[in-house]
Amino acid sequence: MEVKDSNGNILTDGDAVLTTKDLKVRGMAKTIKRGTLVKGIRLTENFEEVDCRIDGTAIVLRTEFLKKKS
């Protein structure tokens, strides 16, 4: 199973990614802004989602809103 970002690049555990749009996260008071750098992602069993930590909070992001950092 290959996990791909919004541009079709293959993602692996530990990659750094950027968000491609502002994301309102349920349960968080703030919005994750476009261009936020997320380091050390972890792949899940669902190829459309990755686990990560943003500001100390563990969340799941959809790969359609992520771009691999080159």
Steps between C-alpha positions, in 0.01 A plus 500: 500500500640839400396815682511808276466873569285741299765521226548123468832482691543185711500562878689291756520497881695797633450727198441872536194640324333837444126565517349621172200685645366635829355214703244543775553211741215374716592518868766770452433867556730611220536433129803334341618758247603432142874433477534362855799265521422164658804288584519129573173370359394139563310299242174330602321196364279736301701627200302828502608602853821563699557547875700801615554748783435871468579718802508190720156379392472167320272524197421313180531688169369400159771458236299701246589816700874426532803567280835325560778741600787471254 
